[in-house]
Amino acid sequence: MAKLDYEGPILEIDKLSISFFTRLREIPAVMDFSVTVQPGEAVGLVGESGCGKSTVALGVMQDLGKNGRTVGGTIKFKGRDLAEMSDEELRDIRGNEIAMIYQEPMASLNPAMKIGKQLMEVPMIHEGVSESEAYDRALQVVTDVKLPDPKRILGSYPHQLSGGQQQRIVIAMALMSKPALLILDEPTTALDVTVEAAIVELVRDLGKKYGTSMLFISHNLGLVLETCDRICVMYSGEAVERGSIEDVFDEMQHPYTQALFRSIPLPGADKNSRPLVAIPGNFPLPHERPSGCNFGPRCDYFEAGRCDQGDIMMESVAGDDRHATRCLRYKEIDWNAPLALADKKEKGEIGKVILKMQDLRKYYEVSANALFGGANKKVVKANETLTFEARESETLAIVGESGCGKSTFAKVLMGLETATDGQILLDNQSIGNTPIEQRDTKTVADVQMVFQNPFDTLNPSMTVGRQIIRALEIFKIGKNEAERRTRMLELLDLVKLPREFGDRMPRQLSGGQKQRVGIARAFAGGARIVVADEPVSALDVSVQAAVTDLLMDIQREEKTTLLFISHDLSIVRYLSDRVMVMYLGHVVELGTTDQVFAPPYHPYTEALLSAVPIADTSVQKKHIVLDGDIPSAMNPPPGCPFQTRCHWKSQVPDGLCDREVPAVRTLPNGHQLKCHLSDEKLAEMEPVIKMAAE
């Protein structure tokens, strides 16, 4: 059990202020921040990038680097002020009583040391236990974190494990000394949604088993709903609202919390009839915060002469246990007023078929021993017989976990790879075997891509305007420099960026602004098909809403076909017309959004839907957690590709799933499934996501 020699709060942060000092100025990162974590309680810390969440965590770990300093307030752990402890006392507490799990698992693992040895070090160093006892404890925690074949795992190196398995090992390492407080800093951001669901369930169960208190840092409100008892919402260095999950989700009392919820796609949001409402303006830089309320310049309820005067303090909200808000007007606002809806959008008329894929296959040949070029060749089957079509003005979402072949098919479409078999027809012209350097300018301009990470796609030494003009030159648009400059400014208008951004360098832009430049460049040649590969997954929720709406607006205007690759089913449900679900190179389900999000499902789609965290207390979800990891495309299982993880498999007679790849079946209204389940079994399926009122 956790060390239970202390009765009061495990963690008490009171009026904490942390600043970073540069040669020029003091930059306040966290101001007047208070939060309390009781024994066995999980508290979620939510906010956008740069709001100070991770700085709070580093403050608790007393690890602010040489430029960071606590300039006010206290952090008490089990009643003792951490700032007054000696280095030796802190060393003893870190890793032993307070453990931290970071976003990137490989940053916490030693690549040259076997997993078992890394886990055994913790109790041997902190508690001086013997090697054999440490091994037994390591075996126990690896079993606790539900890893297959624990003995083999202990004998493996980190690179031999998948990302989800590595993150489980890091959690196991943190739990080795049964800490009283576990800090999790975005522990699932880099993981697939199905792996994320398993990790979240694991963290919740282990917290209960070990009696550990948790501080869970995330920008995902749905995840916090599923893992935490209480929540603290941060904005620009300050806590703006604190309370239980029910208080804050159902009885919110701060305009920023309300604005966050309006910008995430909850069930019922629809890109045409109920568009998301993005938060206007931008997040303030730490040295440019407004006077008065930090959220004032972006707030719907701002009152000049009142909200912009002096410091605004947290106030307790009457009638609710430990619910507080940093808003002067919270009593005057009608929180239940119907949402002033964003303008309804006209649905773009879906036109003729522009893109057709028929039996597309993409195989890679690799040496079995790549390092020494062994004689044995292995084939990686990245795409297996992909067949679909996409129409003008349509959004087709392509969904699946990492390694399912989504990006491979995008590369073949772009001409960065050529198809092994089958064909891709653009306006009935075959392009699947034409690499990009042999494609004519019009084809290159017609098929463009928006990438996941906006930071890697812009040239850091060229102005934004120059990069767009360069694309126009390549696409042979405009007779001269002046015409191209005019078109560049029009493109900036199209992506809703100020025209003066044309003279800025990429480093002067935020992530969301860079992604808009990427979109402007993709549309520079009047693209007819745009492949958007996870275009908003690296962006904050409030920015996501603005960028997705921007893509939709441009699509309506330009009649673009959008192929939207994502693993976030909430966004897919919000913006797609049709959905294609992929698993291990196969298309396992294809249909309209309504068909795919309602039963009957392919068993994999059912598990994907169950894994999506939804930030709505009125939603009830069927609970399905997939066992095991995705098999390797180099060594796929026989028969149905999903059979190793499918909980419906026992409903199919004669071991058919183990022997034969299912044929594609077309259900009524063109809904396609690749599954051996009988029509009767499919008819038994129940909805995964239900609203409580239903």
Secondary structure, 3 states (H helix, E strand, C coil): CCCCCCCCCCEEEEEEEEEEECCCCEEEEEEEEEEEECCCCEEEEECCCCCCHHHHHHHHCCCCCCCEEEEEEEEEECCEEHHHCCHHHHHHHECCCEEEECCCHHHHCCCCCCHHHHHHHHHHHHCCCCHHHHHHHHHHHHHHCCCCCHHHHHCCCHHHCCHHHHHHHHHHHHHCCCCCEEEEECCCCCCCHHHHHHHHHHHHHHHHHHCCEEEEEECCHHHHHHHCCEEEEEECCEEEEEEEHHHHHHCCCCHHHHHHHHCCCCCCCECCCECCCCCCCCCCCHHHCCCCCCCHHHCCCCCCCCCCCCCCCCEECCCCCCCEECCCCCCCCCCCCCCCCCCCCCCCCCCCEEEEEEEEEEEEEEECCCCCCCCCEEEEEEEEEEEEEEECCCEEEEECCCCCCHHHHHHHHHCCCCCCEEEEEECCEECCCCCHHHCCHHHHHHEEEECCCCCCCCCCCCCHHHHHHHHHHHCCCCCCHHHHHHHHHHHHHHCCCCHHHHHCCHHHCCHHHHHHHHHHHHCCCCCCEEEEECCCCCCCHHHHHHHHHHHHHHHHHHCCEEEEEECCHHHHHHHCCEEEEEECCEEEEEEEHHHHCCCCCCHHHHHHHHHCCCCCCCEEECCCCCCCCCCCCCCCCCCCCCCCCCCCHHHCHHHHHHHCCCCEEECHHHCEEECCCCHHHHHHCCCCEEECCC
